Amino acid sequence: MISPDFPPQPGGIQVMAHRLACDMRGFQTRVVAAGDAHAGSFDRSSGVSVRRARVRNGSRHVRLAALNAAVVQEGLRFKPNAMLGMHIVTSPATAALRGLLHIPTVQYFHAKEIPDKRRLSVFAAARADAVIVVSAYTRALLEQAGASPGRLELIPPGVDLPPAGAAERTESPTVLTIARLENRYKGHDVLARAMVRVRDVVPGARWVVIGDGALRGELEALVRSLGVEEAVSFLGSVSDDQRDEWLRRCDVFAMPSRLSGEGRAGEGFGIVYLEAGAHAKPVVAGRAAGALDSVLDGETGLLVDPEDPAAVGDAIARLLCDPQLAQALGDAGALRARDFAWAKIAARVEALLLEQLPAHAREPGRAKTSAHGVA
């Protein structure tokens, strides 16, 4: 498995790569990841074999070149039966190994990278034996880019199912958002304006924001200008346990992601919507991009115009004022999340990888094996 995005870095692709590496039991998995000065303790306890590129600093181009070089070097040593590329930026290395060692390759596509790197997307799709897209939206982006992969599978991300049991709710009606404050399309600005309307209907409502990034100062200034700063808490980056605690205690999860504008992509899927559903929380999301796959409108949440603060605010206020509806949507979200458990998603990815192997490599005793199975 090759991934420029891997824990301890936060993010959806990072979580996906780690969960797949842990749960694909039919393979002995070797992960090649970007260099990270803080990764030592994580890698030792991660449950998978991780090799890091040596270059940790420098420009992004330098670090990606180092990662591609590390992929080729490790591939020549490890001689895998199959490769799983988690992002197209390492497709030059996987294409080289595929040609040198005749190794079948499965390539992931998410969303944002496709319009940003159209030529590389076409290159990566053409040099993969199979392609995984995480949503119908991602598939459409890939088709619009002109890529024509021979085998394309829609496999959504997965979700960790929380233990059973109800958590104590917050004293005030609470809206929660979890997203890094780096991409404007996540809709924090719209949600800030929506909170003015929410507070008109539910005066005690508060908004808790988990995540940090370059937009934080701008968003804090916005909530001050709107006069709702006392109702908003920017918590920054928190531990997984703290994040899960807020998911248990909040009343509504809201993230009105929108399209980024012409030539840019929006939400590829939105794992966090599934995470909220797994905790039996109703969701308010934008009617756009990958949220159309992850949220069922009127069943697990409410899809609204992500550009309209009034629509976002009305949806949130509706859920805060109608506990029966909120509970019904949350319960349906929890039930649906079971179909996205990581073990089930990993099994689908593993099956696709195994299908790419030559017939003799799939026969017991013929492939390189370890205590973990096929390498």
N, C-alpha and C positions, 0 to 999 in steps of 0.2 A: 504494500500500500504506500502510495506516495502522496504526501499532503503538505503544502506550505503552511496550512492552518491546522495546528494541533495543540492540545493543552500543554502547558498551563495557560496559554493564551485563551481569553474568553471568546465566545461566538458560536453560532450555529454549526458552521462547517467543522469547527474544532470538536464540538460535542459529537457530531455525526461520525467523524473519522475514528474517534476513540471508541465509541459504542460498537461500531461495526468491527473494529479490530478485536475487541474483546468477545463479541458474540458469534463470530463466524467460526464455529467449532470444527468445521471440516478442514480447516487450513491451519498450517503453522504460519503465522503471519509475522512478517518483518515490516515495520513501519520506517520509512525514510522521511524525515521532517526537517523543517528549517531550523537553523541554529538558534538557541535561546539560552541566554546566560542564567535564567532562573529555572531551567527545566530539569536539573539533576535529580532533585528529590521526587518530582512527579514521575519521571521516567523510571526510577527505581521501584516505585510502588504502583505503576500503571497497569500491571497485569499483562503487558505485551512487550515484545522486543522492539526497541526504538533505536534508530541510528540518526544522529543529527549532523547536518552540514556543519563544517567547522567554522565558517564565516558567520558571525553573529551581528556584526555592525556593518557600516557602509550604506550606500544607497540601495534602494529596493532592487535595482537592476543587478547590482553586485551580489546581493544576497540570493536572488533567483538564479543567477549564473552558478553560484556555488552549490545551490540545492540541486540543479540539474546535473552538475558534475558528480555530486555525491550519489545521485540516483544511478547514474551509469556505473560508477565504481562499485556500489553495493550490489547492483544487479549482476555484474560480472562475477562477483564473489558468491552471492547467494544462489544464483541461477534459479530463479523462481519458476514455477509452472504457470503462473498467471500474474498479471499486474492490474491493480485498481488505482486509477488516477483520480484524486479527489478534486483537482482543479486543473484547468487547461494550461496554467503557466509552467507546468512540468511536462507538457506533452512533447516538447523537443527531445527530452531524455527518454520518455517511454517509447516514442517512435524509433529512436536509435536502437534501443534494446530489442524492440519488437523485430527490427530488421536484422540485427546481429545474431540474436539467439532464437528467433522465431517463437517469441512468447506472446500468447494472446493477451490483449489489453481491453479492459473495460474502463470507459471514461465518464466521469460525472460532469453534468452541467447544472448550474444553479439558476442564474438569471443575469445578474449585474454584469458578469464578465462577457456576455455574448455581444451586446452592442458596443461595449467598451473595447473589446478585442475581437472584432468581427473576423479578420483574416486568420488569427490564431484559432478561433472557434471552428472555422471551416477545416483548417489543418488538423486539429485534434480529432474532430469527428471522422474525417476521412481515414485517419490512421489508427482507429480503434476497431476492434472486432465487434464491440457492442457499446452502446451509449445508454446512460441512465439520465433521465430528466426527472426533476423532483416535483413537477406540476405540469398541468396542461399549458399554463402560461409560459413556462420555460420551453416546452416543446414548440410553441408558436414562435418564440424568439429565435430558436435554432433554425426553424424552417425559413423564417424571414431573412436570416443571415445567409441563406443559400446552402446550408449544409445538408447533406443527404446520407446520413449513416445507414449502413446496411441493416443493422439491428438496433432498434430503439425501444427501451423499456421505461415506462413511467413507474417509478418506485419512490413514494414519498419518504420524507424523513420519519424518524420514530420519536418516541417519547418515553421517559421514565415514569412508571406508574407509582404514585405515592402510596404509602401504607394506608390501610383503612382507618377511619376514625375522624370525627369532626374536630375542628380546632375552634378555639375561642375567637369570636369576631372582635374587630376593633370597636371602640366605643362610638366613634363617628362613622357615618357611611363613607366607605373608602373606595376610591377608584385607583387602580394600580396600572402602571406602565413599566415594562421591562425592555430596554433597548439601549444600545450604546448611543451616546449623543454625538454621532458623527455624520449621519446621513439625514438630510432634511426630509426625504420621502417618508420617514417613519411617522411624521405627522405630529410631533410634539407641539409645534407652533399652533396648529389647528386645535389641538386638545386644550392648550392653555386658554385660548379664546372660548372654547366650548365650556370651560369651567365657570365662566361668568354666568352663562345661562343655567348650568346645573345648580349653582349656588342660589340663583333666583327661585328655583323650585324646591331645592333641598338645602336650606341655609347652612346646615352643619356639615355638608359634604367636604371631603378633602381629597387631594390628589397626591399620591406617592409615586415618585419617579426613581426607578433603579437603573443605574447606568451612568457612565461618565464619558466625557469627550470634549472636543473643541467647541461644540455648540452650547455648552452649559452656561457660560456667562451671558450669552445672548438670550437664552431662554429664561434665566433668572431675571434679567432686565425686563423681559416681556411680561412676566407675571406681576412684577412690581408696577409696571405701567398700567396693567389691567386692574390693579387693586385687589388681587387675589393671593398675594404673597403669603398671607397668614394661613391660607388653606392648602399650600403646596409645600411638599418636602422633597428636596433633591438629596437622595441618599448616596449618590455616587456608586462606585463599585462595591458590591457586598459579596459575602461568601455564599456558596450554594445553599447552605443551611438557612441563612438569613433570607435569601430569595424565596426559598420554599415556604418559610414561615409567613412571609407576606402573601404568597399565593394562597395559603390556607386561611388567612385572616381577612383578606379583602372581600368586598362585596361584588365588584365588577372589574373585569380586566378590559382595558381599552388601549388600542393602538391603531389609529386611523391611517394606516400606510396608504400612500397614493403613488401614482406614476411619477417618475422623476422629471419628465419633460421629454421633448423630442430627442431621439437618439440615446436615451438613457432608460435603464430598466428599473422596475419597482421590486416589491417583495417577491422573492423566488417561491417561497411557500409560507414561511412563518411558523417555525417550530413552537414559538412561545404561545401561539394560540392553542396548540394542542396541549401544552403544559398547563395552561390555565384551565382548559377543559378537563384534563386529568384530575385537577383539584376541584372539579365540580363548580367552576366559576363561569357565569355567562360572559360572553365576549362581545365587545363592540369593535368592529373592524371596518376598513374601507372596502367598498365594493370595487376592487381592482386587483389585478395581478394575481399572485399566488394565494391571497386570502380567499379567493373563490373556490380553491380546493380545500383549504384547511378549515374554513368556517361554513357551516350549513345555515343559510339565512332562515331565521324563524325556527330553527331546530336546536342548534347549539350556540347561537348568538345572533346578533343583528348586524347586517351589512348596510352601510350608509354611504352617502356621498362624502369622500374623504377631504374634499375641498371646502365643505360647508360646515363651519363651526356650529351653526344652529342645529343642523341635522345630527351632528355628533352629540351635542349637548342634550337634545331631546331624547335620543336613544339611551344615553346614560341615565338621565333623570327618570325615564320610563322604568328602567330596571330597578333603580333605587326605590321607586315608589310602588312597585308591584313585586313584592317578594315571591309571590306564587309563580309568576312568569320567570323571574330570575332563577328560582329553584328548578323549574322545569327545564330551562335551557342548560343550566349547570349539570343537572343529572344526565341529560342527553349527551352533553360533552364528555362526561366521565365514562359513559357507556361506549361512546365512539372511540375514545382514546385507547381502549383495550385492543382494537384492531391495529393500532399503530405502535404497540409495544415493541421495544427495540429487538427483542428476540425474534419476533415475526418478520420485521423489516430486514434484519440481518440474514435470516434464512432465505429471503427472496434474492438478496444480493449474492449470497453464496451459491444459490442454485444457478444464477445467471453466469457466474464465474466458472462453475464446474461444466456448464454446457459448452464453454469455449475451449475446453481441453480436448486434445485428441482422444479418441476412444480408448487407446491403450493406457493413457495416463489416468483414466477414470476407473480402471479395473483395480480391484484390491491387490495390493502387493506390487504393483507395477510402477507407481509413482514414488518420488522421493517422499519419505514419511518421517514423522517424528511422533512424540507422545501426543501431539495435537492433531495428527492426521496428515492430509495432503499438504505439501509445501507449495 
